Amino acid sequence: MSRIRLGLKGFGEIPRHLFRMCAEDDRIEVVVISDLGKPDILGYLVSAETKGRVKARLDGNFLVANNQKSRFIGGGDPGKIPWDMFDVDMVVDGTWKFRSKSDMEKHLEAGANRVFLTSLPSDLIDRVVIWGVNEHTIKSADRLVSAGSATTNAAALMLKILSESFGIDYSMITTVHSYTADQPLRDRAGNDFRKSRSAAENIIPVETIVPKWIEHIMPELTGKIEGTAMNVPIPNGSLLDLTAGLKKKVTVDEINKVMAMAAKELPGIIQLVDDPIVSADVIDNSHSLVFDKKATMLSPGRMVKVLIWYHSAFAMAARIKELILAYDKADKKGGAK
């Protein structure tokens, strides 16, 4: 069986996790990696981040690890990377920089058959897929696809479950997120006042576009969701604090039972935990939604607060890998391959 030939644009945290997952799976071959970084350092990071479980080494211009032999090429704007020269089937753009429809289309013009974003797009594209919510809408004709964001995956899935089980009048989300690569370690003037402050020293309120995209994916929630984000001084492990006003009175036990059923239906996406966990406990956890059973609160009968944990980059890499396989299946079913 032929392997899916994958190209990576950018080799940051999410693409490196994806490379690691592909190195442990015979179905996907990372053919080429385009990044501005030094190849020997990028290879070192793969090994270091996996604590040596995936041993990556440089062989000339290739990064070799397990079943992968990936050609390193320089970075560049979309359209300047000749994907057709490497017979690439799909491209994952993990730069977080080129998120517009026009930028994604340039990858197609350069020879890619399909482009995935590791983040939310800046405008409308063919599809934003949230696993457990709308993956059934996947079509072989989709060319520009986003896997959303880790917060979007967690929030959309939780809201879908609450809405279908109890009905929702309104909701508010606050994501307490590990610091991100675009934040300085020390105060430094940037484009945003708050994000110019040190990521290592502060809780920093940040705007989020997650509610807008959840409303796009689930129009039934239009006008019923608002949200904000706070970046905190930890490197990994994030928390979603979600409060919702439900349409009927429920008990804490009823909510937890619904989540237990959801975890059984989507075992790779939802995990129910009864332990008093903290953020470090979800590092390298691939679930989109780790439901904290002990944290469920209810007041005064129709207002519920739940806490959801997730490892942002690792969970996103897992969802992207699943999307790659799902679209390959759709292509074969539709005769596109």
C-alpha positions in Angstrom: 0.0 0.0 0.0 1.4 3.4 -1.0 2.2 5.9 1.7 0.7 9.4 1.8 3.5 11.8 0.8 3.5 14.8 3.1 5.2 18.1 3.0 5.7 20.3 6.1 5.9 24.1 5.8 7.4 25.2 9.0 8.9 22.9 11.6 7.7 24.4 14.8 6.2 22.6 17.8 3.1 21.2 16.1 4.8 20.0 12.9 7.6 18.4 15.0 5.0 16.5 17.0 3.3 15.5 13.8 6.7 14.3 12.4 7.1 12.3 15.6 3.7 10.7 15.1 4.4 9.9 11.5 7.7 8.3 12.4 5.7 5.8 14.4 3.2 5.1 11.6 3.8 3.4 8.3 0.9 5.1 6.5 2.4 8.6 6.2 5.8 9.6 4.7 7.1 13.1 5.5 8.9 13.7 2.2 10.1 17.3 2.6 10.4 19.9 5.4 10.7 23.6 4.6 12.0 25.7 7.4 14.4 28.7 8.0 16.0 27.0 11.0 19.3 25.0 10.9 18.6 21.4 10.1 20.9 20.0 12.7 19.2 22.0 15.4 15.7 21.1 14.2 16.7 17.4 14.2 18.1 17.8 17.7 14.8 19.3 18.9 12.8 16.3 17.6 15.0 13.9 19.7 15.1 16.2 22.7 11.4 16.7 22.9 10.7 13.0 22.7 13.4 12.3 25.4 15.2 10.1 22.9 12.2 7.9 22.1 12.3 9.1 18.5 15.9 9.3 17.5 16.4 11.8 14.7 19.7 12.3 12.9 20.9 14.3 10.0 22.1 12.4 6.9 23.3 15.1 4.4 20.2 17.1 3.6 17.8 14.6 5.1 16.3 14.2 8.5 16.1 10.4 9.3 14.0 8.9 12.1 12.5 5.5 12.2 10.6 5.0 8.9 11.1 8.6 7.8 13.7 10.2 5.5 12.7 13.8 5.0 14.5 16.3 2.7 15.3 19.6 4.3 14.9 22.7 2.1 15.0 26.4 2.9 12.0 28.4 3.9 10.1 30.8 1.8 6.7 32.3 1.2 3.9 30.0 -0.1 4.3 29.5 -3.9 8.1 29.5 -3.7 8.4 25.9 -2.5 8.2 23.4 -5.4 6.0 20.7 -3.9 5.6 19.2 -7.3 9.3 18.4 -7.5 8.9 16.1 -4.5 5.6 14.5 -5.6 3.9 15.7 -2.4 0.2 14.7 -1.9 -0.6 17.0 1.0 1.0 20.0 2.8 0.7 21.1 6.4 1.4 24.8 7.0 2.4 25.1 10.6 4.0 28.6 10.4 0.9 30.4 11.9 1.9 33.2 9.5 0.2 32.3 6.2 -3.4 31.7 7.2 -5.3 33.4 4.4 -7.1 31.7 1.6 -4.8 33.4 -1.0 -1.7 32.2 0.8 -3.0 28.6 1.0 -3.9 28.6 -2.6 -0.3 29.4 -3.5 0.7 26.0 -2.1 -1.8 24.4 -4.5 -0.2 26.4 -7.4 3.2 25.0 -6.4 2.0 21.4 -6.7 0.3 20.4 -3.5 -3.1 18.6 -3.8 -4.4 19.8 -0.4 -3.2 22.2 2.3 -3.9 21.8 6.1 -3.5 24.6 8.6 -2.4 23.9 12.2 -4.4 27.0 13.2 -7.6 28.8 12.5 -7.6 30.6 9.1 -7.9 34.4 8.8 -10.8 34.1 6.3 -13.2 31.5 4.9 -11.7 28.4 3.3 -13.1 25.1 2.1 -13.5 23.6 5.6 -12.6 23.9 9.3 -12.9 20.4 10.7 -13.4 19.7 14.4 -13.1 16.0 15.2 -16.2 14.8 17.0 -18.2 17.8 15.7 -18.2 18.0 11.9 -15.7 15.5 10.5 -18.7 13.8 8.8 -18.8 16.8 6.4 -15.3 16.0 4.9 -15.4 15.9 1.1 -12.7 14.9 -1.4 -13.2 18.2 -3.2 -11.9 20.1 -0.1 -8.5 21.6 -0.9 -8.0 24.2 1.8 -8.6 22.7 5.3 -8.0 23.9 8.9 -7.9 21.6 11.9 -9.0 24.6 14.0 -7.1 25.2 17.2 -6.8 23.2 20.4 -9.1 25.6 22.2 -11.6 25.5 19.4 -11.6 21.7 19.4 -12.1 21.5 23.2 -14.7 24.3 23.4 -16.7 23.2 20.3 -16.9 19.6 21.4 -17.9 20.5 24.9 -20.6 22.9 23.7 -21.9 20.3 21.3 -22.3 17.8 24.0 -24.0 20.2 26.4 -26.3 21.6 23.6 -27.5 18.2 22.4 -28.0 16.9 26.0 -29.5 19.8 27.8 -29.8 22.8 25.4 -27.8 26.1 25.8 -29.0 29.6 26.3 -25.6 31.2 26.6 -22.0 30.4 27.3 -18.7 32.0 28.2 -15.2 30.4 27.7 -11.9 31.4 29.2 -8.9 29.5 28.0 -6.0 29.5 30.4 -3.2 28.8 27.9 0.5 28.1 28.1 2.6 30.8 26.7 3.1 30.9 22.9 6.1 31.3 20.6 5.1 34.9 19.6 5.5 36.1 23.2 8.8 37.6 24.5 10.5 36.1 27.6 11.2 39.7 28.8 9.3 42.9 28.2 9.8 44.0 24.6 7.8 46.3 22.4 5.6 44.4 20.0 2.3 45.0 18.1 0.1 44.4 21.2 0.4 46.2 24.5 -0.2 43.3 26.8 1.7 40.7 24.7 4.7 43.0 24.9 5.1 42.0 28.5 7.2 39.0 29.7 5.5 35.6 29.1 7.7 34.1 31.9 6.4 36.6 34.5 2.8 37.5 33.8 -0.7 36.3 33.3 -1.6 38.0 30.1 -5.1 38.6 28.8 -5.3 37.8 25.1 -8.1 38.2 22.5 -9.5 35.1 20.9 -11.3 34.4 17.7 -12.5 31.0 18.9 -16.2 32.1 19.5 -16.5 33.4 15.9 -15.3 30.1 14.4 -17.5 28.0 16.7 -20.5 30.0 15.5 -19.4 29.3 11.9 -19.0 25.6 12.5 -22.2 25.3 14.6 -24.6 28.0 13.5 -27.1 26.9 16.2 -24.8 28.6 18.8 -24.8 32.0 17.0 -25.2 34.7 19.6 -24.8 32.3 22.4 -21.0 32.3 23.0 -18.3 34.8 24.0 -14.8 34.2 25.2 -11.4 35.4 26.2 -8.0 33.9 26.8 -5.2 34.3 29.3 -1.6 33.2 28.6 0.2 32.0 31.7 3.8 31.3 32.5 3.9 27.6 31.8 5.3 25.9 28.7 2.7 23.2 28.2 -0.7 22.1 29.5 -3.7 24.4 29.1 -7.1 24.7 30.7 -10.5 25.7 29.3 -12.9 27.2 31.9 -16.4 27.0 30.3 -19.6 28.3 31.8 -23.0 27.7 30.2 -26.6 28.6 31.0 -28.6 25.5 30.2 -32.2 25.3 29.0 -33.2 22.9 31.8 -32.2 22.1 35.3 -29.6 19.4 35.7 -27.4 17.8 38.4 -23.7 17.5 38.5 -24.1 13.8 38.3 -26.1 14.1 35.1 -23.5 16.2 33.5 -20.7 13.8 34.5 -22.7 10.8 33.2 -23.2 12.5 29.8 -19.4 13.2 29.6 -18.7 9.5 30.5 -20.9 8.4 27.7 -19.2 10.8 25.3 -15.8 9.5 26.3 -16.9 6.0 25.4 -18.2 7.1 22.1 -15.1 9.1 21.2 -12.3 7.3 23.1 -9.4 9.0 21.2 -10.9 12.5 21.5 -12.4 12.7 24.9 -11.0 11.5 28.2 -12.7 11.5 31.6 -10.5 11.9 34.6 -11.4 11.5 38.2 -7.9 12.3 39.6 -7.1 15.8 40.9 -4.8 16.5 38.0 -2.8 19.7 37.1 -1.5 21.1 33.9 1.7 19.0 33.8 -0.4 15.8 33.9 -1.7 16.3 30.3 1.6 16.9 28.6 1.8 14.5 25.6 -1.9 13.7 26.0 -3.4 13.5 22.5 -7.1 13.9 23.6 -8.8 17.2 22.5 -10.9 17.2 25.7 -9.7 15.9 29.1 -12.8 16.4 31.2 -12.1 17.1 34.9 -14.9 15.3 36.7 -14.0 16.6 40.1 -14.3 20.2 38.9 -17.9 20.2 37.6 -19.9 23.0 39.4 -23.6 23.9 39.2 -25.3 27.1 40.4 -28.2 27.7 40.8 -29.4 24.6 38.8 -29.1 25.7 35.2 -25.7 27.4 35.2 -22.8 24.9 34.8 -19.1 25.4 35.0 -16.7 22.7 33.7 -12.9 22.5 33.4 -11.2 20.9 30.4 -7.5 20.2 30.1 -5.5 19.7 26.9 -1.9 19.8 25.6 -2.4 22.3 22.8 0.4 21.4 20.4 0.3 17.6 20.9 -3.5 17.3 20.6 -3.4 19.5 17.4 -0.8 17.3 15.9 -2.9 14.2 16.6 -6.0 15.8 15.0 -4.1 16.9 11.9 -2.7 13.3 11.4 -6.3 12.0 11.7 -7.4 14.5 9.1 -4.7 13.5 6.7 -5.8 9.9 7.0 -9.5 10.8 6.7 -9.0 12.9 3.6 -6.8 10.1 2.0 -9.7 7.7 2.6 -12.2 10.2 1.1 -9.9 10.6 -2.0 -9.7 6.8 -2.5 -13.4 6.4 -2.0 -14.1 9.1 -4.5 -11.6 7.8 -7.0 -9.4 10.8 -6.7 -6.4 8.6 -6.2 
